[in-house]
Structure formats: C-alpha cells, structure tokens
C-alpha cells in the first residue's frame, strides 16, 4: 500500500487557517456582524414597484426585506434580481409595458413564473443563531444576503431585525480572525472561482442583451472586454437600478458604454486579482475595501475568470471540513 505524501507546511497552515475561521463562525452570532448603529427599511408587499425603486435609490440601498401587512408576516427580500426579472418580463411582453407602473411588490413572484426563472428561496435566520449556520443556509439557498428575523416576546409575531450579507460576514472574518494570514495557497492550486463558459460583453453591447445574460445565468455581473479580450469594466446588476429610476425604461435601449457613464461618482471601481494571488491577500482586500467580486486577469489584463464572495464563502466553509476534528 503506497504511503501518503507528507503534508507540506503551506498545506498545514491552510488547513489550520480554515479550521480557525470555522471555529470563529460557530461561536459568533449573526447579530454580532451588525454595526452599532444602522437603519433598516422594510417594504410592504402592497407597495408599487415604481415607488420601491425610488426609495431604494433615495436611500442608496439595493435590497429591502418585505412585509405582508395582511398576515403580519415576513414575506422575503426584494433585490436587484426582482427588477431584472421585471425588465425581462417587459421585454417578453411589450404589450404589458403600460401596466408596469401598476405592478406591486406582491406580484413579483408571478413575474418569476411568467418568465420561467427559478425563484430564490425566502430564507431568513434568527439573529442569535451562529454565523456558521447563516453561511450554510446562504450557500444552500443561493442567497447573497439574508434577513435576520426575530420573534416579538409579547405578540409572538415575526420581527425583521436587519439583513446580513456575504460581504459583511467575510469582512467580519477578515477583521477578527488573524489566521486568515495562514491561507497562503494561490488560487491556481485551489478549486476556487469560475474559469470556463464565462459570460462577457462589449461596450457596444446593448443593455437589454446584458440583462438577459444576468437573468438567464443567475449571475450578478458581466465583465466588459475590448476586442483583445482585455477587461475594461464590469456591468453589474445594480447598474440597472440607476437606468430605470423614476420608472422610465428608455435608458435600457442604451449600449453598455453609455449606461456605465450614468454610474454615481462614488462607484468603488472593479477589483482584479491573478491566479497567483492568495486568499490571505484577498482577505486583506476585503478588509480594506467594499469588494463584491474579483475579476481574475492575466499579466496583460485579459480575462481569466471570476471569483465571487459566494466562491470564497463556500471554500472556507466546506474545504476539508471533515478534517476539523484534528486541526493540528
């Protein structure tokens, strides 16, 4: 019987680092991630979609929990995906465009069925449950963010406390777990990210075309390349919100280059890395900057792959999980 190869120092550090992160996630609660002071905006499901869009833009947010006042219950989470689905519905049913302004939030699930997309699960978690459980639930449901729902002691009714996101969780880890510095294996040695069948577009591509790519592939961004395959920008799902503010859909006829000029001045930019970068440096980037994905490029800035926060979360939760009993 052949002998197993001895574990290298870098492999041992990687394993210990992942174990320390998982230990941390298991002893901290979802409530711990929240800032000391925050504002929460909740939408009634009877609200007009057009009005909800205006409120999101006015408050600089991209999602909000939903509340059904008829049943006094939590009803899910409104995200940019819902607006993309609405646009897809409008494109497939142009005769319905006059009715779009009358759509209410409680009709969004019907729109999902009409255009044939798989709805995201309506998941939530109690704020005192562990971060580890919250992360597992996110991965299982494909959710990038999840409401924290408590129960009122007196009325016994659900009460939305806040929303936890993958970014906030990973930044919490980056700030509080020093062992992220042990994750020194480069991306090229990890099964981390997407490197095949990547969706891309050009500056000349129509916004509608890119929206179809986002919806049909259940992704949140599309890299923009020039004729040499060099990454020049990224079109994100949230860019659509700016284009349809006020309920006007004419800007959807623009091309990508024209649409990206309408971004707000505080757009953080795009973040790139190479397959030689390591998770410790990527966690440093997450700790310092508001990162939602990294575009993997080569030395000439040509597209190689996409690394999402979902990829990172899945890796730190599941990689070598069976080895946690004997981390040292």
MOCOR-V255005 format. One record per pair of residues at least 4 apart in sequence whose ideal C-beta (glycine too) atoms are under 8 Angstrom apart, sorted by the first residue. I is the first residue (numbers start at 1). J is the second residue. Records with the same first field share a line. If there is no record, write none. Layout:
# MOCOR-V255005
I: J ; J
This chain:
# MOCOR-V255005
7: 11 ; 12 ; 15
8: 12
9: 13
10: 14 ; 184 ; 185
11: 15 ; 185
12: 16
13: 17 ; 182 ; 183 ; 184
14: 18 ; 182 ; 183 ; 184 ; 185
15: 19 ; 320 ; 323 ; 327
16: 20 ; 179 ; 182 ; 327 ; 328
17: 21 ; 179 ; 180 ; 181 ; 182 ; 183
18: 22 ; 183 ; 316 ; 319 ; 320
19: 23 ; 323 ; 324 ; 327
20: 24 ; 177 ; 179 ; 182 ; 327
21: 25 ; 173 ; 177 ; 179 ; 180 ; 316
22: 26 ; 132 ; 316 ; 317 ; 321 ; 324
23: 27
24: 28 ; 131 ; 173 ; 176 ; 177
25: 130 ; 131 ; 132 ; 135 ; 169 ; 173 ; 317
26: 130 ; 131 ; 132
27: 130
28: 32 ; 33 ; 130 ; 131 ; 172
29: 127 ; 128 ; 129 ; 130 ; 131
30: 125 ; 126 ; 127 ; 128 ; 129 ; 130 ; 131 ; 134 ; 148 ; 164
31: 127 ; 128 ; 148 ; 161
32: 131 ; 172
33: 131 ; 164 ; 168 ; 169 ; 172
34: 38 ; 127 ; 148 ; 161 ; 162 ; 164
38: 162
39: 59
40: 65 ; 160 ; 161 ; 162 ; 163
41: 55 ; 59 ; 61 ; 64
42: 64 ; 65 ; 66 ; 67 ; 160
43: 47 ; 52 ; 55 ; 64 ; 65 ; 66 ; 67 ; 78 ; 105
44: 66 ; 67 ; 68 ; 69 ; 105
45: 66 ; 67 ; 68 ; 69 ; 75 ; 104 ; 105 ; 106
46: 69 ; 104 ; 105 ; 106
47: 51 ; 52 ; 104 ; 105
48: 52 ; 101 ; 102 ; 103 ; 104 ; 105
49: 53 ; 83 ; 86 ; 100 ; 103 ; 104 ; 105 ; 107 ; 108
50: 54 ; 100 ; 101 ; 103 ; 247
51: 55
52: 56 ; 64 ; 78 ; 105
53: 57 ; 83 ; 241 ; 244 ; 245 ; 246 ; 247
54: 58 ; 245 ; 246 ; 247
55: 59 ; 64
56: 61 ; 62 ; 63 ; 64 ; 241
57: 241 ; 242 ; 245
62: 79 ; 80 ; 238 ; 241
63: 77 ; 78 ; 79 ; 80 ; 145 ; 163
64: 77 ; 78
65: 74 ; 76 ; 77 ; 78 ; 147 ; 160 ; 163
66: 74 ; 75 ; 76 ; 77 ; 78 ; 105
67: 73 ; 74 ; 75 ; 160
68: 72 ; 73 ; 74 ; 75 ; 106
72: 157 ; 158
73: 157 ; 158
74: 122 ; 124 ; 147 ; 149 ; 158 ; 160
75: 106 ; 122
76: 122
77: 122 ; 143 ; 145 ; 146 ; 147 ; 163
78: 82 ; 105 ; 108
79: 120 ; 144 ; 145
80: 84 ; 220 ; 237 ; 238 ; 240 ; 241
81: 85 ; 120 ; 215 ; 237
82: 86 ; 108
83: 87 ; 240 ; 241 ; 244
84: 88 ; 211 ; 214 ; 215 ; 237 ; 240
85: 89 ; 108 ; 111 ; 112 ; 115 ; 117 ; 215
86: 90 ; 100 ; 103 ; 108 ; 111
87: 91 ; 208 ; 211 ; 240 ; 244 ; 249 ; 252
88: 92 ; 115 ; 117 ; 211 ; 212 ; 215
89: 93 ; 96 ; 111 ; 114 ; 115
90: 94 ; 96 ; 97 ; 100 ; 249
91: 208 ; 211 ; 212
92: 114 ; 115
93: 97 ; 114
96: 100
97: 249
99: 103
100: 247 ; 249
101: 247
103: 107 ; 108 ; 111
107: 111
108: 112
109: 113 ; 119
110: 114
111: 115
112: 117 ; 118 ; 119
113: 119
115: 215
117: 215 ; 218
118: 218
120: 141 ; 142 ; 143
121: 141 ; 142 ; 143
123: 137 ; 138 ; 141 ; 143 ; 146
124: 146 ; 147 ; 148 ; 149 ; 160
125: 129 ; 133 ; 134 ; 137 ; 146 ; 147 ; 148 ; 149 ; 164
126: 148 ; 149 ; 150 ; 151
127: 148 ; 149 ; 150 ; 161 ; 162
129: 133 ; 134
130: 134
131: 135 ; 169 ; 172
132: 136 ; 317
133: 137
134: 138 ; 146 ; 164 ; 169
135: 139 ; 169 ; 313 ; 317
136: 140 ; 317
137: 141 ; 143 ; 146
138: 143 ; 144 ; 145 ; 146 ; 166 ; 310 ; 313
139: 310 ; 313 ; 314 ; 317 ; 318
141: 146
142: 218 ; 310
144: 165 ; 166 ; 220 ; 309 ; 310
145: 163 ; 164 ; 165 ; 166
146: 163 ; 164 ; 165
147: 160 ; 161 ; 162 ; 163 ; 164
148: 160 ; 161 ; 162 ; 163 ; 164
149: 158 ; 159 ; 160 ; 161
150: 158 ; 159 ; 161
151: 156 ; 157 ; 158 ; 159
152: 156 ; 157 ; 158 ; 159
164: 168 ; 169
165: 169
166: 170 ; 309 ; 310 ; 313
167: 171 ; 286 ; 290 ; 291 ; 292 ; 309
168: 172
169: 173 ; 313
170: 174 ; 283 ; 286 ; 309 ; 312 ; 313
171: 175 ; 286 ; 287
172: 176
173: 177 ; 180 ; 283 ; 316
174: 180 ; 283 ; 284 ; 286 ; 287
175: 287
180: 279 ; 280 ; 283
181: 280 ; 283
182: 280
183: 278 ; 279 ; 280 ; 283
184: 278 ; 279 ; 280
185: 189 ; 190 ; 278 ; 279
186: 190 ; 275 ; 276 ; 277 ; 278
187: 192 ; 193 ; 273 ; 274 ; 275 ; 276 ; 277 ; 278 ; 279 ; 296 ; 307
188: 275 ; 276
190: 279 ; 315 ; 319
192: 279 ; 307 ; 311 ; 312 ; 315
193: 296 ; 305 ; 306 ; 307 ; 308 ; 311
194: 198 ; 305 ; 306 ; 307 ; 308 ; 311
195: 296 ; 304 ; 305
198: 223 ; 303 ; 305 ; 306
199: 213 ; 217 ; 219 ; 222 ; 223
200: 222 ; 223 ; 224 ; 225 ; 303
201: 205 ; 209 ; 210 ; 213 ; 222 ; 223 ; 224 ; 225 ; 235 ; 256
202: 224 ; 225 ; 226 ; 227 ; 256
203: 224 ; 226 ; 232 ; 233 ; 255 ; 256 ; 257 ; 260
204: 255 ; 256 ; 257
205: 209 ; 210 ; 224 ; 255 ; 256
206: 210 ; 253 ; 254 ; 255 ; 256
207: 211 ; 235 ; 240 ; 243 ; 251 ; 252 ; 253 ; 254 ; 255 ; 256 ; 259
208: 212 ; 252 ; 253
209: 213
210: 214 ; 222 ; 235 ; 256
211: 215 ; 240 ; 252
212: 216
213: 217 ; 219 ; 222
214: 219 ; 220 ; 221 ; 222 ; 237
220: 236 ; 237 ; 292 ; 293 ; 308
221: 234 ; 235 ; 236 ; 237 ; 292 ; 293 ; 306
222: 234 ; 235
223: 231 ; 233 ; 234 ; 295 ; 303 ; 306
224: 231 ; 232 ; 233 ; 234 ; 235 ; 256 ; 260
225: 229 ; 230 ; 231 ; 232 ; 303
226: 230 ; 232
228: 302
229: 302 ; 303
230: 300 ; 301 ; 302 ; 303
231: 270 ; 272 ; 295 ; 297 ; 301 ; 302 ; 303
233: 256 ; 260 ; 270
234: 270 ; 293 ; 295
235: 239 ; 256 ; 259 ; 260
236: 292
238: 242
239: 243 ; 259 ; 260 ; 263
240: 244 ; 252
241: 245
242: 262 ; 263 ; 264
243: 251 ; 252 ; 254 ; 259 ; 262
244: 248 ; 249 ; 251 ; 252
251: 259 ; 262
254: 258 ; 259
255: 259
256: 260
257: 261
258: 262
263: 267
268: 289 ; 290
270: 295
271: 285 ; 289 ; 291 ; 293 ; 294 ; 295
272: 294 ; 295 ; 296 ; 297 ; 301
273: 277 ; 281 ; 282 ; 285 ; 294 ; 295 ; 296 ; 297 ; 307
274: 296 ; 297 ; 298 ; 299 ; 304
275: 296 ; 304 ; 305
277: 281 ; 282
278: 282
279: 283 ; 312 ; 315
280: 284
281: 285
282: 286 ; 294 ; 307 ; 312
283: 287
284: 288
285: 289 ; 291 ; 294
286: 291
291: 309
292: 308 ; 309
293: 306 ; 307 ; 308 ; 309
294: 306 ; 307
295: 303 ; 305 ; 306 ; 307
296: 303 ; 304 ; 305 ; 306 ; 307
297: 301 ; 302 ; 303 ; 304
298: 302 ; 304
307: 311 ; 312
308: 312
309: 313
310: 314
311: 315
312: 316
313: 317
314: 318
315: 319
317: 321
320: 324
323: 327
